[in-house]
Amino acid sequence: MMSTTELAWYKSSYSGDDSGDCVEVATAPTTVHVRDSKNTTGPQLALSPTTWSEFVAFASRS
């Protein structure tokens, strides 16, 4: 199993460079990890790819 320190994290394309309010996402074969870029050692969410896809679809409708 891959540790979260080995993941390649990517900032949301909707995050502005000036605000500092960013979400970062990293994908693994069976999990999508989400964290706050301002607190990279803080809490993280680990979601199934299906759950992440459903969340993104819901968020894009808002």
Secondary structure, DSSP 8 states (H G I E B T S, - for coil): ---GGGS--EE-TT--TTT---EEEEE-SS-EEEEETT-TTS-EEEE-HHHHHHHHHHHHH-
